[in-house]
Amino acid sequence: MYRNAKKERVETPMRRWPNRELKAMGLHPCIEAPLSRQASCESGLDRPDGACGLRVHGRGFTIMEIVIVIVIIAIAAAMAVPMMSSAGSMQIRSAANAMAADIEYAKSMAISKGQYFSVVFDKNAESYQIEDQSGAVIPHPVKKGFNYIVSFANDRRLSKVDIVDADFDSGSEVKFDYLGSPYNGADNPLNSGTVSLQAGSATRTISVEPVTGYVSIGN
């Protein structure tokens, strides 16, 4: 008598995985949950733990913002590294990079202003300064209220660095014209120009190429 009886189909309910277990398996709770769960997530009705909450589309960063952050980090790192280490090799590396950048700055000023700008070195005082064509020391572009004078002896971050020699055709001055071409202190085209730095056993040489004024750093 039971042979023709209609069998009831018994469905095994789908297991609802807790959201934390789905996240641990790398699955999104709104996608991998049962259909009823997914529908409720999409409708915004079932959010006991906030896993299926509203999606907030945040504003991203622009390229310029990223570049500015990178520049700030680089400047902070350049200032912090010499302070964190008293090793001569670290200080001389920072000093060489700063000096090369300062020489490049003098060259760029000469090109932009259309007049001579000079970098004058004083190895006895372990310092150098940037002057305009009248011989006046220019203001520092970053340190407001200060002239563009760099003294290793007075900077505890670079106090171990010595200017051993500054030789620009036997003089201690290099100047640039409106094309960025280098000249010696006698206003003649530069033939060779180098500045030698030393800190303990570490050495660096900053070179200025004739004609082009290209600045490079070597050991």
Steps between C-alpha positions, in 0.01 A plus 500: 500500500796725544647408164307766309522759771660820386832538658576830656820657396701592798746779437805527709529861603813673387736582773548866567861563553579766754653805338825459686539146360426622147758776538755248628440293184547808283131512399275801499201440730253659258611283208560159653205499742168327405275684259263622768795634693644665189168665421467635849854630485431679173177646634680625808266319744733243652807660650545357849876549500541763235665258254248584231472867579491783255806532281668835534700613202788706637696763311841385376830688492616703202845454347602846621404418859705179485800685354482766771492233771799321346698826484421581863606151608823529301584838658423368848712190438793708373488709816443210739760250377807706596349568843429134565851390419835652588680285244721705270387307194140601558588864559728531200236349273246758616752783472596403145138478390420838658804669344423363154141623535622845607731528199210399276286765669758770422505387137120504476490851651751622240285360221170631636632847593725537196804603705802351670460305822797358688577237760795610715675244721702557817674176591654652814156581642345178359234709328374636169250761387304602190544855368337704226701686235555798732670273756215516751392179674148411388219418745434135572184385319388270783645649819323834499705782646832320446762544230604210279803399705568134578740422783586139577677603820184662640264221397511213749347269239806557275766595752725206410530612137803704390547692176847376413533701180300711255683533170347686207796572275708568814228720648228436757207644305280372221249723324233436238374721217149529357553178302614304804858481375765503777779754544784530747557792734694689229192496273661253261321184379557222750747228405456281808326535833481269800421516871648229722322396822620270776349355816727250670597246236206586272550740209284659232585721203254741340595585142379774266547425132630769263262655245186317618535563873384146573540419871590147612605321820779242517699316764 
